[in-house]
C-alpha cells in the first residue's frame, strides 16, 4: 500500500533526484576505490579469505549502518519539534525541487536503502559464494571476468555505503547546528 501523500519512493524521490545523485562525488570516488581494490585484490591477504567471511562482515556492517540511518530519521522527525518541521517543510533547499525537510528525510532513507543493498549483495555472496575464496588462487580477470565484476560491484557498493554512512553522520550534525542556530537567535 502506498502512502497517501508521498507516492512511490523510487519514482517520486529517487528518480526526481537522479541528477543530484549522479553529480554526487561519493559513487564516483567509491568506483575509483573499487577499481583500485579489485586490481590489487589478487596480491592482498583478502584474496584467500572465504567469500562467506567477507559477506558476514558486510552483513554486520550493513546492520550497524542501517541502524544509524534509521536513528537519523528518528532524530530528524523527533528532535526538531512540530513548528520547526512545519517551517522546514515550506523551505526549499538551494537547487532542489523538494522542501528542505524532504531533502533531510531523503538523506537518511537513501542511506538506509543503500545499506539494504549491502545486505542483499552479502546474502547473495553467502548463497552463491559458499566455500569459494574472494580471488581463487591463480584465477585472473581473463579466466573469470564475471567473478571480478561481481567483486568490483560488491566493493563499490561497500565504499558507497560507507560514504552514505558518513553523510548520515554529517547530516545529524548539520541538523543539530541548525537547531542550535535557530534557538540562539
N, C-alpha and C positions, 0 to 999 in steps of 0.2 A: 504494500500500500504506500503510495506516495504522499509526502507531506502536502497539506492543503495549500500552502503558500511558499513554495521553495522549489518545487519541481524536482526533477531528476538531478542528482548530484553531478553526474558526468556531463550531461547536456547543459545544464543551467550554470554550473560553477566551473567545472574543469574546461570544457570546450570554449567557453567565453573568455577564459583566462589563458588560452593556448599561446597567444603572442607573448604575454607576460612570462609564462612558464618557459617558452623557448628562448627568451632573452636572458633568463637567469643563468648565471655562470656556473652554478652548482652542478647541473648534469654534465656540462662540458668538462669541467675540472675532474669530475668523477670518471668520465670517459678516458681522459688522459691518464689518470692514475690506474685505471683498469687495464688499459693497453700496456702500460709500463709493467704492472704486476704480472699480467698474463705472459708477456715476453720473458720476464725474469723467472717466472714460476718454476720451470724445469731445474733451475740451479739453486732454488731455495729449499730449505728444510720442509716447507709446507707441501712440496710436491709428493713426498712419501706419506703424507697424512691421509688417513681414510676419509673419503668424501663425507661419510656419515658423521665423523667427529666435527668437521667444518660446518656441516648442516646443523648439528646440535648447537654449536656456538652461535650460528645465525639465528636459530630459534630463541635462544636465551637473549641475545642482543635485541631482537625484534620485540620480544615481550617487554623488556625494560623500556625501550624507546616508545612503544605503543602506549605504555602506562604514562610516560612523560607527556605525550601528545594529548592524551585524554585528560590528564591533570591540568594541562594548559587550557583545554576547553572549559573545565570547571572553574579555573581562575578567571578566564575571560568572561564567563557568564555569571559567576557568583560574586566576585570581588567588586567590580565597578559600581554596582547599585543601579536601580531602575532608572533614575534620572540620567545618569551618565550613559547608560546603554541606549536610552531613547535619543540622547543628543548625538552619540556616535553613530546611531542608525540613520541619521539625516545628513551627516557629513560625508563628503566624497574624498577618498584618498587621491592625491595628485596622480593623474594619469590612469585612474581606474574608473570603470563603469559601475563599480559597486560602492556601496556605503562602506565607510571605514570599519564599522563593526562586522560587516560581512567579510571584508578582507582579513580582519583579525581572526574570525572563526575559520576562514579558509586555510590560513597558515597551519592551524592545529589539525584540521580534518585532513588536509592534504598530507601532512607529515604522518598522520595515523594510517592513511591509505598506503603510503609508501612502505610503512612497516608491515602492513598486511601482505604486500607484495613480497617482502623478505620472507615472511612466514610461508607463503605459497612456494617460493623457489626452494626454500630449505626443506619443506616437506617433499617436493619432487626430487630433490637430491637424495633424500633418505630412501624414497621408494625406488628410484632408478639407479642410485649410486652404489647401493648395497656394500659390497666389500672392496670396491674399486678405490684406488688412491686418487688424489687430486690430479696428478700427472703420472700415469703409469710409466714405469722405467723404460726408457728407450723410445717412447712414443713422441714423435714430432708433430708439428701442426699439419704437415702434409699427410701423415698417417691417420690423423683423427681430427679433421677440421671442425666437425660438429662438437667434439669434446672441448676443444679450445674455445669455440664460440660460446658454448654454454658457460665455461669458466669466465670468459670475458663479460658476458651478461651478468652473471652472478656477482662478480667483483664490482662491476659498475653499479649494480643495484645496492650493494653493501655500502659503497662510498657515498652514493646519492642519499641513501637512508641516513648515513652519518651526518651529512651536511644538512638534511632536513631536521635532524635532532638538534643540531646547533641553532637552526632557525627558530625552533621552539624555545630553546633556552634564551636566545636573544630577544624574542618577542615577549616572553614573560617579563623580562627586564624593561623593555620598552613600555609595556602596559603599566608596570609599576612606576616608571618615571613619569608617564603621562598623568597618572592619578596623583602622584605627589605634586607635580607642577600645577594641576588644576586645584588641588586642595590648598596649596600655599599662596594662591593668587586671590 
